[in-house]
């Protein structure tokens, strides 16, 4: 339902009583355009992540874990309004670590069959773009004088209550589109674009292997590495061990026992 607020120039108000452009009218960032862009990016990432994880059963702890991690990034990014340099080197590093944990848990829900390949790819690309923007802004001398484009403040589209089981590729891209339209005073060179594309392809190969390992751990945990190797036949036990170590570092998988009695299971 939409009504009119007679006390504020007949501005359209939505059913929650908030003007549809209320977010954009609150500007706590001053002249720090880079922080404002980063916050807009993370707002849309949180929304998109909530939509996708709607299809994860409520009794699955990974659902709330993902939501909590991405939600915690809102105040973390807000602190950057004081300046990328003045907040210290750890500020961006901590946000990047948070992003890495979200990506790992998205792999878990994808391996469990709750997130489609399409939705996973769209979300992962958007999160990677967000992390890259933060790192570039931190290193750039003009990080706090970036130019805002109109697309950075495009209102988030209204979502219907009767969602389908799959959030369509177009819907996610509509929500996340402004995470890719941010421009600074220096355009990307062709070599930078090529390097980024090569990096994405490499990461997709690693992601595919990681998802296969997570799929086995999810279905059969606790599980021995030899049992994983039987299911994931296109890589060696050493490669599996490296992926497991990475998942343990990301607090997605835990290890119990020692030597030949070692087993792996999901962190719950």
Beta strands, then each sheet from edge to edge (+ up, - down):
strand 1: 3-5
strand 2: 11-13
strand 3: 253-256
strand 4: 263-266
sheet 1: 1+ 2-
sheet 2: 3+ 4-
end
